[in-house]
């Protein structure tokens, strides 16, 4: 395993911002710690048949002339009376006012009369008024609906743009480690101070890592990490639940990955186990392992993003460093192709089950990145190397053609992605659809 990422000293923050007080009341925790059964015998590459059900959801419009002026006026007024429900300020269009009757000769009038006899019976005045009224109201409703939709889209993106990288929330009910902790015992003062320090450091997160801490459960954290560009994980969102045990910081935190049943990396098991030397869940030497009072939670998160979600995860598997040259490159390419498919499935899984307190992040992220993701899918189907698409631009001249199985798998995923992205407000995604 590679060495853990070294971090710079964090900036000090005000106690008011973090609501920190070393004399604050003791937090309360729940009952017994949950036991996590790690499946160390999982296959390196995830089995698509065992993954969650991601079914594509492609489940995814004559006026009869009066004999005298009084009758003419009365009938016209009747038309207007039918428009009582038109909103104030709306300009109505009346078909019977489009053409003003002109003075015609007797011959012309007789000709028109014979022509009218050949036509179907005209609609009654009430029918005409009703039709015009429906048309006007339909246009008004359509305009109103469009404005509401635009306002909703603006609100979604506004929430996304203002989404904090670190924040403190209340509800921890869906957290993996909800039933772990001090079991209503008062945590040591030293432990509480250390957690306060961790919160301060997490204020300096990279812009691709987001964390939520819990006011009433200081031992819990939830993190969402954006898959790095240039890797088969690009543009994905990966969710981790963290628990600071009573022995922290003498021992490292516990970290659980929300896999959705997918094995997307040799270090991320479908059981949720995170294999990392910094967590003491993998072998390591020196600074690669957890060092009490020196190693930090921020270091763990950055290490997961940089060392686990990397561009060649195939070589994370112990012993696979022996694959060199053309053989190693081919196996790494095949693993990246399979991993990208699993990453797409993880996107759909996350869209359908957004983690609590991260709903605005999920909605805005995939709306803003939908076209980039779909463009990459089409490029990979045309033979571009997986991971070489960044913001719609190919960063490598390498075209490996890819396997037919991979291209077929990506094609099957695209329509499902389009359907789910569109539900979250992404527009013009249909252009990427693959014909059935």
Buried (B, 14 or more C-beta within 10 A) or exposed (E): BEBBBEBEEBEEBEEEEBEBEEEEEEBEBBEEBBEEEEEEEBEBBBEEEEBBEBEBBEEEEEBEEEEEEEEBEEBBEEBEEBBEEBEEEEEBEBBBEEEEEEEEEEEEEEEEEEEEEEEEEEEEBEEBBBEBBEEBBEEEEEEEEEEEEEEEBEEBBEBBEEBEBBEBEEEBEEBBBBEBBBEEEEBEEEBBEBBBBBBBBBBBBBEBBBBBBBEBBBBBBBBBBBBBBBBBBBBBBBBBBBBBBBEBBEBBBBBBBBBBBBBBBBBBBBBBBBBBBBBEBBEBEEBBBBBEEEBBBBBBBBBBBBBBBBBBBBBBBEEBEEBEEEEBBEBBBBBBBBBBBBBBBBBBBBBBBBBBBBEBBBBBBBBBBBBBBBBBBBBBBEEBBBBBBBEEEBBEEEEBEBEEEBBEBBBBBBBBBBBBBBBBBBEEBEEBBBEE
